[in-house]
Amino acid sequence: QVPAGSRPLVAHTAERLRDRAMTVGPDGNPYGPEGGAIHLMNEEQERDHVDMLKYRLLDRDPTRRFKAGVAMAAYIADQMYLPDEMELHPAAVLAEIMVKPKTHKTAVIDGARALAVMGEYAVEYASDALGQLVNRGDPDARFEIIRAIQRVGPRSAEKTAHALAIAVIDDDLGTPFLRYQAALALEVLGRAAAPVAVESLAKAVADPDTDVHNQACRALRAMGDAAAPHAVPALVKAFKEGGFELRRLAADALKAMGEAAADANVEFGRSLRPLPGQDPVVRRKAAESLGTMGKDVVQKPDRQRDLARALGDPDEEVRRAARETLRGAGCKRALNGSMALFDPIPGATRSP
């Protein structure tokens, strides 16, 4: 939610882009309302402005084409006053100019901000260029490129996920802040990015920067079971050895993977013991996560004992989670507490 009296960043950016647009008509005379502020135009003037910009996109001068593309960003985002057909989409114009080696940093930044404003409407025309620019240029430009990918969204994954996977682990190319932003973008891309990004995110779970390794866990959670084959060992290690927040986030990611993360069940079972200084939220998440790994996992004698002991946990939420997991797996005997499990469970074999 946006606090009263404030506006989203993208709305501010869109307004600035409009105000910075050229306010000179084809005849060279001032265009629009007095003072040249685009956002003060009435509807008729805005329609005329879009029509003018449509032709500017075809200008021989790349600077004029680029400025027209930037000025069109807010209209594209709002889907307002647009013609039925455009020979060139503004996002395509911006992308073509941004990837040229000699394009100035300022233009790359302005173009990326304009593409961010366009959001999903730019995906078809600019995804390839954004992918090329993720690991090129200085940190300021790269930040704006990555932020644009976050706004363009999951459909850009085919063209951008590989570059983001490089950025999330490459110390030489970026800073912890850029690695964090790359992980954030991969979370936005979600499952679509999994085939090329999971291995990098699994490595980033061990990043020395707190924000980076936490965000890597969130990205893996967004990918769900698609991330399991490569990510489970790294997440189990983080759950076992990390601090409170990392352990919680690792548990969330493993929970999202469900049965594909069943190899984590032993560590989750161990964590259910309420040792001094242990986080009750971690115990609750462990009990809940076991419930997503399938009945076969929960019905293992050792897991039943772990969960039955958790029924006596000092934290009410841990007790509730353990009870629901046992009930969901049909472990009626274990619901009576760990004392009820002293005798062998008929037909069960002890898990390793």
BALOBA-1460 file (C-alpha; in Angstrom, 3 decimals):
// residues 352
<rec num="1" residu="q" x="0.000" y="0.000" z="0.000"/>
<rec num="2" residu="v" x="1.103" y="3.539" z="-0.746"/>
<rec num="3" residu="p" x="1.006" y="5.945" z="2.222"/>
<rec num="4" residu="a" x="-1.411" y="8.830" z="1.967"/>
<rec num="5" residu="g" x="0.048" y="11.783" z="0.130"/>
<rec num="6" residu="s" x="2.680" y="9.761" z="-1.714"/>
<rec num="7" residu="r" x="2.855" y="8.194" z="-5.160"/>
<rec num="8" residu="p" x="4.558" y="5.036" z="-6.447"/>
<rec num="9" residu="l" x="8.089" y="5.409" z="-7.788"/>
<rec num="10" residu="v" x="6.971" y="4.397" z="-11.265"/>
<rec num="11" residu="a" x="4.259" y="7.057" z="-11.256"/>
<rec num="12" residu="h" x="6.832" y="9.706" z="-10.334"/>
<rec num="13" residu="t" x="9.155" y="8.429" z="-13.065"/>
<rec num="14" residu="a" x="6.388" y="8.465" z="-15.656"/>
<rec num="15" residu="e" x="5.529" y="12.059" z="-14.808"/>
<rec num="16" residu="r" x="9.171" y="13.126" z="-15.019"/>
<rec num="17" residu="l" x="9.535" y="11.420" z="-18.387"/>
<rec num="18" residu="r" x="6.511" y="13.231" z="-19.717"/>
<rec num="19" residu="d" x="7.722" y="16.573" z="-18.428"/>
<rec num="20" residu="r" x="11.160" y="16.031" z="-19.978"/>
<rec num="21" residu="a" x="9.682" y="15.168" z="-23.365"/>
<rec num="22" residu="m" x="10.230" y="17.598" z="-26.216"/>
<rec num="23" residu="t" x="7.495" y="20.202" z="-26.195"/>
<rec num="24" residu="v" x="8.169" y="21.526" z="-29.685"/>
<rec num="25" residu="g" x="5.813" y="20.638" z="-32.510"/>
<rec num="26" residu="p" x="6.763" y="19.601" z="-36.048"/>
<rec num="27" residu="d" x="6.661" y="23.252" z="-37.112"/>
<rec num="28" residu="g" x="9.261" y="24.196" z="-34.511"/>
<rec num="29" residu="n" x="6.820" y="26.203" z="-32.423"/>
<rec num="30" residu="p" x="6.134" y="25.528" z="-28.738"/>
<rec num="31" residu="y" x="3.658" y="22.702" z="-28.320"/>
<rec num="32" residu="g" x="1.017" y="22.153" z="-25.631"/>
<rec num="33" residu="p" x="0.042" y="24.338" z="-22.690"/>
<rec num="34" residu="e" x="1.924" y="27.406" z="-21.567"/>
<rec num="35" residu="g" x="5.123" y="26.411" z="-19.778"/>
<rec num="36" residu="g" x="5.452" y="23.180" z="-21.766"/>
<rec num="37" residu="a" x="4.464" y="20.781" z="-18.954"/>
<rec num="38" residu="i" x="3.157" y="17.687" z="-20.707"/>
<rec num="39" residu="h" x="1.053" y="16.483" z="-17.764"/>
<rec num="40" residu="l" x="-0.972" y="19.737" z="-17.970"/>
<rec num="41" residu="m" x="-2.260" y="18.920" z="-21.462"/>
<rec num="42" residu="n" x="-5.933" y="18.277" z="-22.053"/>
<rec num="43" residu="e" x="-7.089" y="15.119" z="-23.807"/>
<rec num="44" residu="e" x="-7.077" y="16.588" z="-27.290"/>
<rec num="45" residu="q" x="-3.549" y="17.926" z="-26.837"/>
<rec num="46" residu="e" x="-2.333" y="14.575" z="-25.509"/>
<rec num="47" residu="r" x="-3.778" y="12.746" z="-28.508"/>
<rec num="48" residu="d" x="-2.011" y="15.185" z="-30.811"/>
<rec num="49" residu="h" x="1.170" y="14.753" z="-28.790"/>
<rec num="50" residu="v" x="1.089" y="10.970" z="-29.177"/>
<rec num="51" residu="d" x="0.467" y="11.352" z="-32.889"/>
<rec num="52" residu="m" x="3.503" y="13.625" z="-33.164"/>
<rec num="53" residu="l" x="5.671" y="11.241" z="-31.171"/>
<rec num="54" residu="k" x="4.620" y="8.325" z="-33.361"/>
<rec num="55" residu="y" x="6.267" y="10.045" z="-36.318"/>
<rec num="56" residu="r" x="9.296" y="11.103" z="-34.259"/>
<rec num="57" residu="l" x="9.969" y="7.412" z="-33.672"/>
<rec num="58" residu="l" x="10.749" y="7.167" z="-37.396"/>
<rec num="59" residu="d" x="13.073" y="10.190" z="-37.505"/>
<rec num="60" residu="r" x="16.527" y="9.728" z="-39.033"/>
<rec num="61" residu="d" x="18.133" y="11.358" z="-36.002"/>
<rec num="62" residu="p" x="18.649" y="8.688" z="-33.295"/>
<rec num="63" residu="t" x="18.524" y="11.330" z="-30.565"/>
<rec num="64" residu="r" x="15.082" y="12.471" z="-31.685"/>
<rec num="65" residu="r" x="13.908" y="8.847" z="-31.971"/>
<rec num="66" residu="f" x="15.214" y="8.090" z="-28.500"/>
<rec num="67" residu="k" x="13.555" y="11.109" z="-26.888"/>
<rec num="68" residu="a" x="10.276" y="10.197" z="-28.558"/>
<rec num="69" residu="g" x="10.547" y="6.656" z="-27.184"/>
<rec num="70" residu="v" x="11.140" y="7.973" z="-23.678"/>
<rec num="71" residu="a" x="8.243" y="10.412" z="-23.988"/>
<rec num="72" residu="m" x="5.924" y="7.578" z="-25.074"/>
<rec num="73" residu="a" x="6.654" y="5.470" z="-21.986"/>
<rec num="74" residu="a" x="3.816" y="6.772" z="-19.835"/>
<rec num="75" residu="y" x="1.314" y="6.488" z="-22.681"/>
<rec num="76" residu="i" x="2.365" y="2.872" z="-23.262"/>
<rec num="77" residu="a" x="2.080" y="2.085" z="-19.548"/>
<rec num="78" residu="d" x="-1.396" y="3.622" z="-19.322"/>
<rec num="79" residu="q" x="-2.447" y="2.298" z="-22.758"/>
<rec num="80" residu="m" x="-3.919" y="5.721" z="-23.440"/>
<rec num="81" residu="y" x="-4.290" y="7.666" z="-26.680"/>
<rec num="82" residu="l" x="-2.332" y="5.067" z="-28.648"/>
<rec num="83" residu="p" x="-2.951" y="4.522" z="-32.368"/>
<rec num="84" residu="d" x="-4.310" y="1.162" z="-33.506"/>
<rec num="85" residu="e" x="-1.003" y="0.429" z="-35.193"/>
<rec num="86" residu="m" x="2.533" y="1.731" z="-34.758"/>
<rec num="87" residu="e" x="5.184" y="1.043" z="-37.348"/>
<rec num="88" residu="l" x="7.802" y="1.058" z="-34.562"/>
<rec num="89" residu="h" x="7.103" y="0.349" z="-30.913"/>
<rec num="90" residu="p" x="8.804" y="2.831" z="-28.541"/>
<rec num="91" residu="a" x="10.383" y="-0.010" z="-26.573"/>
<rec num="92" residu="a" x="11.997" y="-1.351" z="-29.749"/>
<rec num="93" residu="v" x="13.412" y="2.081" z="-30.542"/>
<rec num="94" residu="l" x="14.893" y="2.446" z="-27.068"/>
<rec num="95" residu="a" x="16.300" y="-1.091" z="-27.045"/>
<rec num="96" residu="e" x="18.032" y="-0.664" z="-30.395"/>
<rec num="97" residu="i" x="19.820" y="2.486" z="-29.257"/>
<rec num="98" residu="m" x="20.629" y="1.305" z="-25.724"/>
<rec num="99" residu="v" x="22.624" y="-1.750" z="-26.849"/>
<rec num="100" residu="k" x="24.927" y="0.194" z="-29.143"/>
<rec num="101" residu="p" x="28.459" y="0.225" z="-27.671"/>
<rec num="102" residu="k" x="28.867" y="4.005" z="-27.855"/>
<rec num="103" residu="t" x="25.537" y="4.884" z="-26.252"/>
<rec num="104" residu="h" x="26.151" y="7.174" z="-23.290"/>
<rec num="105" residu="k" x="25.459" y="5.946" z="-19.769"/>
<rec num="106" residu="t" x="22.815" y="8.631" z="-19.258"/>
<rec num="107" residu="a" x="20.863" y="7.423" z="-22.263"/>
<rec num="108" residu="v" x="21.027" y="3.817" z="-21.049"/>
<rec num="109" residu="i" x="19.694" y="4.909" z="-17.668"/>
<rec num="110" residu="d" x="16.904" y="7.019" z="-19.190"/>
<rec num="111" residu="g" x="15.988" y="4.206" z="-21.554"/>
<rec num="112" residu="a" x="15.907" y="1.637" z="-18.763"/>
<rec num="113" residu="r" x="13.673" y="3.867" z="-16.668"/>
<rec num="114" residu="a" x="11.319" y="4.326" z="-19.594"/>
<rec num="115" residu="l" x="11.161" y="0.564" z="-20.161"/>
<rec num="116" residu="a" x="10.448" y="0.086" z="-16.450"/>
<rec num="117" residu="v" x="7.509" y="2.459" z="-16.796"/>
<rec num="118" residu="m" x="6.196" y="0.502" z="-19.806"/>
<rec num="119" residu="g" x="6.429" y="-2.704" z="-17.771"/>
<rec num="120" residu="e" x="5.012" y="-5.834" z="-19.398"/>
<rec num="121" residu="y" x="4.169" y="-3.911" z="-22.575"/>
<rec num="122" residu="a" x="7.909" y="-3.718" z="-23.341"/>
<rec num="123" residu="v" x="8.655" y="-7.420" z="-22.973"/>
<rec num="124" residu="e" x="8.335" y="-8.388" z="-26.629"/>
<rec num="125" residu="y" x="10.555" y="-5.568" z="-27.842"/>
<rec num="126" residu="a" x="13.187" y="-5.002" z="-25.156"/>
<rec num="127" residu="s" x="13.883" y="-8.273" z="-23.313"/>
<rec num="128" residu="d" x="16.847" y="-9.222" z="-25.486"/>
<rec num="129" residu="a" x="18.473" y="-5.808" z="-25.031"/>
<rec num="130" residu="l" x="17.924" y="-5.867" z="-21.272"/>
<rec num="131" residu="g" x="19.586" y="-9.279" z="-21.076"/>
<rec num="132" residu="q" x="22.599" y="-8.005" z="-23.005"/>
<rec num="133" residu="l" x="22.982" y="-4.988" z="-20.724"/>
<rec num="134" residu="v" x="22.676" y="-6.674" z="-17.297"/>
<rec num="135" residu="n" x="26.418" y="-7.220" z="-16.995"/>
<rec num="136" residu="r" x="27.610" y="-4.298" z="-19.094"/>
<rec num="137" residu="g" x="28.429" y="-0.763" z="-18.037"/>
<rec num="138" residu="d" x="28.832" y="0.861" z="-14.641"/>
<rec num="139" residu="p" x="26.824" y="-0.032" z="-11.520"/>
<rec num="140" residu="d" x="24.323" y="2.816" z="-11.900"/>
<rec num="141" residu="a" x="23.323" y="1.739" z="-15.396"/>
<rec num="142" residu="r" x="23.241" y="-1.940" z="-14.439"/>
<rec num="143" residu="f" x="20.968" y="-1.202" z="-11.492"/>
<rec num="144" residu="e" x="18.457" y="0.545" z="-13.764"/>
<rec num="145" residu="i" x="18.612" y="-2.323" z="-16.261"/>
<rec num="146" residu="i" x="17.950" y="-4.916" z="-13.558"/>
<rec num="147" residu="r" x="15.146" y="-2.824" z="-12.106"/>
<rec num="148" residu="a" x="13.587" y="-2.609" z="-15.575"/>
<rec num="149" residu="i" x="13.625" y="-6.414" z="-15.797"/>
<rec num="150" residu="q" x="11.823" y="-6.561" z="-12.455"/>
<rec num="151" residu="r" x="9.104" y="-4.338" z="-13.911"/>
<rec num="152" residu="v" x="8.910" y="-6.053" z="-17.309"/>
<rec num="153" residu="g" x="8.286" y="-9.336" z="-15.529"/>
<rec num="154" residu="p" x="8.412" y="-13.126" z="-15.966"/>
<rec num="155" residu="r" x="7.859" y="-13.216" z="-19.715"/>
<rec num="156" residu="s" x="11.332" y="-11.746" z="-20.170"/>
<rec num="157" residu="a" x="12.972" y="-14.759" z="-18.498"/>
<rec num="158" residu="e" x="14.063" y="-16.493" z="-21.697"/>
<rec num="159" residu="k" x="16.212" y="-13.477" z="-22.623"/>
<rec num="160" residu="t" x="17.260" y="-12.162" z="-19.202"/>
<rec num="161" residu="a" x="17.506" y="-15.010" z="-16.682"/>
<rec num="162" residu="h" x="20.932" y="-16.261" z="-17.796"/>
<rec num="163" residu="a" x="22.490" y="-12.808" z="-17.428"/>
<rec num="164" residu="l" x="20.893" y="-12.383" z="-14.007"/>
<rec num="165" residu="a" x="22.246" y="-15.782" z="-12.968"/>
<rec num="166" residu="i" x="25.740" y="-14.520" z="-13.759"/>
<rec num="167" residu="a" x="25.156" y="-11.243" z="-11.936"/>
<rec num="168" residu="v" x="23.901" y="-12.864" z="-8.743"/>
<rec num="169" residu="i" x="27.217" y="-14.609" z="-8.039"/>
<rec num="170" residu="d" x="29.860" y="-12.545" z="-9.851"/>
<rec num="171" residu="d" x="31.901" y="-10.445" z="-7.426"/>
<rec num="172" residu="d" x="34.017" y="-9.037" z="-10.239"/>
<rec num="173" residu="l" x="31.076" y="-7.588" z="-12.151"/>
<rec num="174" residu="g" x="29.119" y="-6.022" z="-9.336"/>
<rec num="175" residu="t" x="28.566" y="-5.063" z="-5.745"/>
<rec num="176" residu="p" x="26.504" y="-6.816" z="-3.058"/>
<rec num="177" residu="f" x="23.703" y="-4.381" z="-3.876"/>
<rec num="178" residu="l" x="23.678" y="-5.463" z="-7.533"/>
<rec num="179" residu="r" x="23.821" y="-9.137" z="-6.561"/>
<rec num="180" residu="y" x="20.825" y="-8.506" z="-4.310"/>
<rec num="181" residu="q" x="18.959" y="-6.747" z="-7.129"/>
<rec num="182" residu="a" x="19.718" y="-9.636" z="-9.487"/>
<rec num="183" residu="a" x="18.328" y="-12.109" z="-6.947"/>
<rec num="184" residu="l" x="15.266" y="-9.897" z="-6.530"/>
<rec num="185" residu="a" x="14.737" y="-9.911" z="-10.296"/>
<rec num="186" residu="l" x="15.042" y="-13.703" z="-10.355"/>
<rec num="187" residu="e" x="12.355" y="-13.896" z="-7.693"/>
<rec num="188" residu="v" x="10.096" y="-11.841" z="-9.959"/>
<rec num="189" residu="l" x="10.835" y="-14.129" z="-12.916"/>
<rec num="190" residu="g" x="10.045" y="-17.158" z="-10.757"/>
<rec num="191" residu="r" x="9.751" y="-20.650" z="-12.238"/>
<rec num="192" residu="a" x="10.449" y="-19.379" z="-15.743"/>
<rec num="193" residu="a" x="14.029" y="-18.614" z="-14.697"/>
<rec num="194" residu="a" x="14.666" y="-21.888" z="-12.858"/>
<rec num="195" residu="p" x="16.365" y="-23.891" z="-15.638"/>
<rec num="196" residu="v" x="19.264" y="-21.430" z="-15.937"/>
<rec num="197" residu="a" x="19.310" y="-19.705" z="-12.541"/>
<rec num="198" residu="v" x="18.920" y="-22.332" z="-9.813"/>
<rec num="199" residu="e" x="22.591" y="-23.322" z="-9.592"/>
<rec num="200" residu="s" x="23.663" y="-19.697" z="-9.227"/>
<rec num="201" residu="l" x="21.020" y="-19.012" z="-6.596"/>
<rec num="202" residu="a" x="22.085" y="-22.113" z="-4.681"/>
<rec num="203" residu="k" x="25.598" y="-20.667" z="-4.558"/>
<rec num="204" residu="a" x="24.224" y="-17.262" z="-3.572"/>
<rec num="205" residu="v" x="22.567" y="-18.846" z="-0.512"/>
<rec num="206" residu="a" x="26.106" y="-18.929" z="0.897"/>
<rec num="207" residu="d" x="26.924" y="-15.337" z="-0.114"/>
<rec num="208" residu="p" x="28.658" y="-13.464" z="2.739"/>
<rec num="209" residu="d" x="26.262" y="-10.544" z="2.352"/>
<rec num="210" residu="t" x="23.113" y="-10.964" z="4.442"/>
<rec num="211" residu="d" x="20.775" y="-9.280" z="1.980"/>
<rec num="212" residu="v" x="22.073" y="-11.368" z="-0.910"/>
<rec num="213" residu="h" x="21.766" y="-14.780" z="0.726"/>
<rec num="214" residu="n" x="18.355" y="-13.946" z="2.163"/>
<rec num="215" residu="q" x="17.074" y="-12.799" z="-1.207"/>
<rec num="216" residu="a" x="18.495" y="-15.892" z="-2.895"/>
<rec num="217" residu="c" x="16.302" y="-17.988" z="-0.594"/>
<rec num="218" residu="r" x="13.257" y="-15.931" z="-1.541"/>
<rec num="219" residu="a" x="14.007" y="-16.414" z="-5.230"/>
<rec num="220" residu="l" x="14.328" y="-20.179" z="-4.776"/>
<rec num="221" residu="r" x="11.036" y="-20.212" z="-2.880"/>
<rec num="222" residu="a" x="9.377" y="-18.478" z="-5.851"/>
<rec num="223" residu="m" x="10.663" y="-21.216" z="-8.161"/>
<rec num="224" residu="g" x="9.171" y="-23.985" z="-6.041"/>
<rec num="225" residu="d" x="9.841" y="-27.610" z="-6.921"/>
<rec num="226" residu="a" x="11.501" y="-26.534" z="-10.178"/>
<rec num="227" residu="a" x="14.485" y="-25.480" z="-8.049"/>
<rec num="228" residu="a" x="14.717" y="-28.630" z="-5.945"/>
<rec num="229" residu="p" x="17.335" y="-30.791" z="-7.711"/>
<rec num="230" residu="h" x="20.169" y="-28.279" z="-7.291"/>
<rec num="231" residu="a" x="18.943" y="-26.134" z="-4.404"/>
<rec num="232" residu="v" x="17.959" y="-28.573" z="-1.643"/>
<rec num="233" residu="p" x="21.504" y="-29.323" z="-0.367"/>
<rec num="234" residu="a" x="22.380" y="-25.608" z="-0.172"/>
<rec num="235" residu="l" x="19.124" y="-24.788" z="1.594"/>
<rec num="236" residu="v" x="19.508" y="-27.628" z="4.083"/>
<rec num="237" residu="k" x="23.004" y="-26.391" z="4.911"/>
<rec num="238" residu="a" x="21.654" y="-22.847" z="5.363"/>
<rec num="239" residu="f" x="18.842" y="-24.145" z="7.556"/>
<rec num="240" residu="k" x="21.301" y="-26.069" z="9.680"/>
<rec num="241" residu="e" x="24.041" y="-23.450" z="10.030"/>
<rec num="242" residu="g" x="22.519" y="-20.038" z="9.304"/>
<rec num="243" residu="g" x="21.242" y="-17.298" z="11.568"/>
<rec num="244" residu="f" x="17.606" y="-16.931" z="12.581"/>
<rec num="245" residu="e" x="16.432" y="-15.090" z="9.452"/>
<rec num="246" residu="l" x="18.337" y="-17.272" z="6.999"/>
<rec num="247" residu="r" x="17.018" y="-20.444" z="8.673"/>
<rec num="248" residu="r" x="13.457" y="-19.157" z="8.411"/>
<rec num="249" residu="l" x="13.840" y="-18.250" z="4.747"/>
<rec num="250" residu="a" x="15.522" y="-21.559" z="3.926"/>
<rec num="251" residu="a" x="12.613" y="-23.382" z="5.572"/>
<rec num="252" residu="d" x="10.144" y="-21.358" z="3.501"/>
<rec num="253" residu="a" x="11.980" y="-22.256" z="0.295"/>
<rec num="254" residu="l" x="12.102" y="-25.956" z="1.152"/>
<rec num="255" residu="k" x="8.427" y="-25.907" z="2.093"/>
<rec num="256" residu="a" x="7.575" y="-24.433" z="-1.314"/>
<rec num="257" residu="m" x="9.365" y="-27.358" z="-2.968"/>
<rec num="258" residu="g" x="7.133" y="-29.904" z="-1.236"/>
<rec num="259" residu="e" x="7.866" y="-33.560" z="-1.880"/>
<rec num="260" residu="a" x="10.809" y="-32.622" z="-4.109"/>
<rec num="261" residu="a" x="12.596" y="-31.436" z="-0.947"/>
<rec num="262" residu="a" x="11.973" y="-34.624" z="1.025"/>
<rec num="263" residu="d" x="15.714" y="-35.060" z="1.642"/>
<rec num="264" residu="a" x="15.439" y="-32.196" z="4.150"/>
<rec num="265" residu="n" x="13.185" y="-34.205" z="6.458"/>
<rec num="266" residu="v" x="15.961" y="-35.444" z="8.751"/>
<rec num="267" residu="e" x="17.239" y="-31.933" z="9.488"/>
<rec num="268" residu="f" x="13.705" y="-30.656" z="10.008"/>
<rec num="269" residu="g" x="13.069" y="-33.462" z="12.479"/>
<rec num="270" residu="r" x="16.176" y="-32.585" z="14.472"/>
<rec num="271" residu="s" x="15.206" y="-28.935" z="14.610"/>
<rec num="272" residu="l" x="11.916" y="-29.713" z="16.367"/>
<rec num="273" residu="r" x="13.681" y="-30.227" z="19.678"/>
<rec num="274" residu="p" x="13.247" y="-27.072" z="21.810"/>
<rec num="275" residu="l" x="16.860" y="-26.535" z="22.812"/>
<rec num="276" residu="p" x="17.911" y="-23.417" z="24.758"/>
<rec num="277" residu="g" x="18.041" y="-20.343" z="22.536"/>
<rec num="278" residu="q" x="16.347" y="-22.026" z="19.602"/>
<rec num="279" residu="d" x="13.880" y="-20.031" z="17.506"/>
<rec num="280" residu="p" x="10.267" y="-21.251" z="17.919"/>
<rec num="281" residu="v" x="9.427" y="-19.835" z="14.475"/>
<rec num="282" residu="v" x="12.016" y="-22.175" z="12.954"/>
<rec num="283" residu="r" x="10.465" y="-25.120" z="14.809"/>
<rec num="284" residu="r" x="7.009" y="-24.177" z="13.574"/>
<rec num="285" residu="k" x="8.215" y="-23.831" z="9.989"/>
<rec num="286" residu="a" x="9.985" y="-27.198" z="10.242"/>
<rec num="287" residu="a" x="6.783" y="-28.891" z="11.391"/>
<rec num="288" residu="e" x="4.782" y="-27.237" z="8.615"/>
<rec num="289" residu="s" x="7.392" y="-28.105" z="5.987"/>
<rec num="290" residu="l" x="7.346" y="-31.774" z="6.933"/>
<rec num="291" residu="g" x="3.646" y="-31.731" z="6.176"/>
<rec num="292" residu="t" x="4.341" y="-30.738" z="2.552"/>
<rec num="293" residu="m" x="6.801" y="-33.563" z="1.949"/>
<rec num="294" residu="g" x="4.191" y="-36.309" z="1.699"/>
<rec num="295" residu="k" x="2.691" y="-38.925" z="3.969"/>
<rec num="296" residu="d" x="5.562" y="-41.351" z="3.438"/>
<rec num="297" residu="v" x="7.981" y="-38.885" z="5.020"/>
<rec num="298" residu="v" x="5.782" y="-37.993" z="7.981"/>
<rec num="299" residu="q" x="4.952" y="-41.652" z="8.652"/>
<rec num="300" residu="k" x="8.596" y="-42.585" z="9.141"/>
<rec num="301" residu="p" x="8.987" y="-43.673" z="12.780"/>
<rec num="302" residu="d" x="11.659" y="-41.085" z="13.525"/>
<rec num="303" residu="r" x="9.587" y="-38.245" z="12.058"/>
<rec num="304" residu="q" x="6.515" y="-39.384" z="13.965"/>
<rec num="305" residu="r" x="8.525" y="-39.328" z="17.175"/>
<rec num="306" residu="d" x="9.937" y="-35.889" z="16.412"/>
<rec num="307" residu="l" x="6.482" y="-34.493" z="15.705"/>
<rec num="308" residu="a" x="4.915" y="-36.275" z="18.677"/>
<rec num="309" residu="r" x="7.485" y="-34.687" z="20.979"/>
<rec num="310" residu="a" x="6.678" y="-31.322" z="19.419"/>
<rec num="311" residu="l" x="3.111" y="-31.714" z="20.694"/>
<rec num="312" residu="g" x="4.596" y="-30.809" z="24.068"/>
<rec num="313" residu="d" x="6.536" y="-27.795" z="22.761"/>
<rec num="314" residu="p" x="6.281" y="-24.680" z="24.968"/>
<rec num="315" residu="d" x="5.170" y="-22.653" z="21.924"/>
<rec num="316" residu="e" x="1.501" y="-22.989" z="20.967"/>
<rec num="317" residu="e" x="2.120" y="-22.436" z="17.249"/>
<rec num="318" residu="v" x="4.705" y="-25.237" z="17.156"/>
<rec num="319" residu="r" x="2.235" y="-27.575" z="18.841"/>
<rec num="320" residu="r" x="-0.478" y="-26.640" z="16.357"/>
<rec num="321" residu="a" x="1.789" y="-27.178" z="13.322"/>
<rec num="322" residu="a" x="2.962" y="-30.571" z="14.595"/>
<rec num="323" residu="r" x="-0.616" y="-31.655" z="15.275"/>
<rec num="324" residu="e" x="-1.811" y="-30.647" z="11.798"/>
<rec num="325" residu="t" x="1.103" y="-32.414" z="10.101"/>
<rec num="326" residu="l" x="0.493" y="-35.651" z="12.003"/>
<rec num="327" residu="r" x="-3.243" y="-35.476" z="11.383"/>
<rec num="328" residu="g" x="-2.725" y="-34.807" z="7.676"/>
<rec num="329" residu="a" x="-0.555" y="-37.925" z="7.372"/>
<rec num="330" residu="g" x="-3.023" y="-40.084" z="9.308"/>
<rec num="331" residu="c" x="-0.648" y="-40.674" z="12.237"/>
<rec num="332" residu="k" x="-3.395" y="-41.207" z="14.831"/>
<rec num="333" residu="r" x="-1.214" y="-42.966" z="17.363"/>
<rec num="334" residu="a" x="1.415" y="-40.223" z="17.346"/>
<rec num="335" residu="l" x="-1.297" y="-37.649" z="18.064"/>
<rec num="336" residu="n" x="-1.433" y="-39.106" z="21.579"/>
<rec num="337" residu="g" x="2.103" y="-37.894" z="22.228"/>
<rec num="338" residu="s" x="5.573" y="-39.412" z="22.190"/>
<rec num="339" residu="m" x="4.817" y="-41.818" z="25.062"/>
<rec num="340" residu="a" x="2.349" y="-43.603" z="22.796"/>
<rec num="341" residu="l" x="5.183" y="-44.443" z="20.420"/>
<rec num="342" residu="f" x="7.384" y="-46.370" z="22.809"/>
<rec num="343" residu="d" x="6.134" y="-49.671" z="21.389"/>
<rec num="344" residu="p" x="7.104" y="-50.497" z="17.784"/>
<rec num="345" residu="i" x="4.696" y="-49.193" z="15.178"/>
<rec num="346" residu="p" x="3.199" y="-52.181" z="13.326"/>
<rec num="347" residu="g" x="4.397" y="-52.537" z="9.760"/>
<rec num="348" residu="a" x="6.834" y="-49.639" z="9.979"/>
<rec num="349" residu="t" x="10.566" y="-49.840" z="9.332"/>
<rec num="350" residu="r" x="13.009" y="-47.536" z="11.030"/>
<rec num="351" residu="s" x="14.257" y="-44.758" z="8.790"/>
<rec num="352" residu="p" x="18.003" y="-44.334" z="8.374"/>
